[in-house]
Amino acid sequence: MNLIPPLTQQFPKLQALVSSIRKSSGSPQNPVIVLELLGKALDQNPDIKTLKNVHSKVFNLSFHENPSLGIKLMRAYAACGEPGLARKVFDGIPERNVIFYNVMIRSYVNNHWYNDALLVFRDMVGDGFSPDNYTYPCVLKACSCSDNARIGFQLHGAVFKVGFDLNLFVGNGLIALYGKCGCLLEARRVLDEMPSRDVVSWNSMVAGYVQNMRFDDALEICREMECLRQKPDAGTMASLLPAVTDTSSENISYVEQMFVNLEKKNLVSWNVMLTVYMKNSMPEKAVDLYLQMEKCEVEPDAITCASVLPACGDLSALLLGRRIHEYVERKKLCPNLLLENSLIDMYARCGCLEDAKRVFDRMKFRDVASWTSLISAYGMTGQGYNAVALFTEMLNSGQSPDFIAFVAILSACSHSGLYNEGKFYFKQMTDDYRITPRIEHFACLVDLLGRSGRVDEAYNFIKQMPMKPNERVWGALLSSCRVYSKMDIGLIAADELLQLAPEQSGYYVLLSNIYAKAGRWTEVTAIRSLMKRRKIRKMPGISNVELNNQVHTFLAGDMSHPQSKEIYEELSVLVGKMKELGYVPETDSALHDVEEEDKECHLAVHSEKLAIVFAILNTREFPIRITKNLRVCGDCHIAIKLISKIVQREIVVRDTNRFHHFKDGICSCCDYW
């Protein structure tokens, strides 16, 4: 909204005139000039304070019944989000026409007071006024947005009788109404029968299909409009957004091409494309797109920042995340609950708990997601007692936990071995808060029991579950079987997993490790053969590290990086120093890669080691932050502890399970992971 100075500053002529009027008790000397100045003031989109000042002048000068000023006042109040005050102006006009009713209906609709808009429409018809082509689009929008299909269908009959069904804006309103109500055949019929269509017509049809989960049809409409040479716009992309969540690479490419071909890329189109990437687990592309925005000098808003911050968290791109945070503060985009929660999550996922807590403490308003993000962060870093303390603080604040909050606290207890606390919270959830446990809660409790060595109890707990266990539950049990060498239960869990997720390589890996630790090499070979027959390949380990706003990615044995020669030379030196401190490669942890014969050599070039050495070569002083897509193996865990001691650097590694903060040869997990 454009703000203008107070009326007396902007219009000195009016100030002088009003002063002269105050001195005399007569009527205004130049009413035409006064009317013109008042009208100009209302056309400037004044803020609410200035608007009320102008309104008082209108009333004091007895112009409150002037039709032109009345309409301008109503529009100005509606633009300030005050439809109630617009209604007072409307009620004060003694002789109203269709225009007044249209402005009042639009004022309500633009401020989402849909039922009030419909009541005004009822009064309009009752007072004998005939709706026109400006009335019907607004009333149709009020019907669709308030789910009032009955009145909407009646309106279609009315507009058909007077011939307004052929009007572009009325047709667009009908398509939106039928789409919202799930009457897609009727919506399509309206679209097909329209003599002229614009991009809004097509976007309304796209939105209708998306709202009714007909995603393929929505994409087909987009292709159809392109064939008819109707170019999509940012609205098309926004309408499509739910249809391209967890979708195919082909659909993502299609939306990317749509974005590239937009004649004018506004902020909405950039934000939609960012969201598409994030909803399809493509944080690298989201970060790249944000950097493109900066180069194109497109100014981000709160939605942009809230969309890209999770990508920074996923990639541990802390420097970019901090830069965005600085921008947020500079532009005063907070308080904004969604944005502040995204900042907490970003810092938490980068392992910067102090920064996350600082954002949390400064929030004026918090919801359960704010508390849950920080509780989860404490849990992932092994600070179970801090998570418990924060959960207690949340309850004392009067904030009721939801099922996700209980997942966070149960997971935190599991990561820190807080067996009694975990059992207590599970009981509290069901008894005190009457929350029915979901599969996520059962998985957390199985993990808690298994990690603490109570594998038999975990298995018995699974057998008593009121629902069928999923792969997360059996996976937690199988992991604990590997740690505590529980062959019998491990085979049961593996059998269930290979039925539930026959293409998930990680479970074959775990089963292979269980056999290998028990020295049952025949079974190890059988697992290897089974994976070959089923054409299942182990997911490659990938580690990311940020440098100068660019995320560098490494794979095990990676030689593609421009600094590969220097990385391997430095790694060789470090391995030598590690051996001087007693390092012996833990080849047991290499059993997951049954293709490698030279296990010690293979362990030396795991992706996280390469990423860490790259960071050592290119940075000084600051903590090294690595993100890995798999669980850190035992050998790397030992090696990174020694590296942190040798180079005197803090190293933060986030794997799929948790954070590891390495410093002076010690890890924050206390080797419990």
ABEGO torsion letter per residue (X at the ends): XBBBBBAAAABAAAAAAAAAAAABABBBABAAAAAAAAAAAAAAGBBAAAAAAAAAAAAAAGAAABAAAAAAAAAAAAAAGBAAAAAAAAAABABBBAAAAAAAAAAAAAAGBAAAAAAAAAAAAAAGBBBBAAAAAAAAAAAAAAGBAAAAAAAAAAAAAAGAAABAAAAAAAAAAAAAAGBAAAAAAAAAABABBBAAAAAAAAAAAAAAGBAAAAAAAAAAAAAAGBBBBAAAAAAAAAAABGBBAAAAAAAAAAAAABABBBAAAAAAAAAAAAAAGBAAAAAAAAAAAAAAGBBBBAAAAAAAAAAAAAAGBAAAAAAAAAAAAAAGAOBBAAAAAAAAAAAAAAGBAAAAAAAAAABABBBAAAAAAAAAAAAAAGBAAAAAAAAAAAAAAGBBBBAAAAAAAAAAAAAAGBAAAAAAAAAAAAAAAGBBBBAAAAAAAAAAAAAAGBAAAAAAAAAABABBBBAAAAAAAAAAAAAAGBAAAAAAAAAAAAAABAABAAAAAAAAAAAAAAGBAAAAAAAAAAAAAAGBBBBBBBBBBBBGGBBBBBBBGBAABAAAAAAAAAAAAAAAAAAAAGBBBBAAAAAABAABABAAAAAAABAAAAAAAAAAAABBGBBBBBBBABBBBAAAAAAAAAAAAAAGBBBBBBBAABBBBBBGGBBAAGGBX
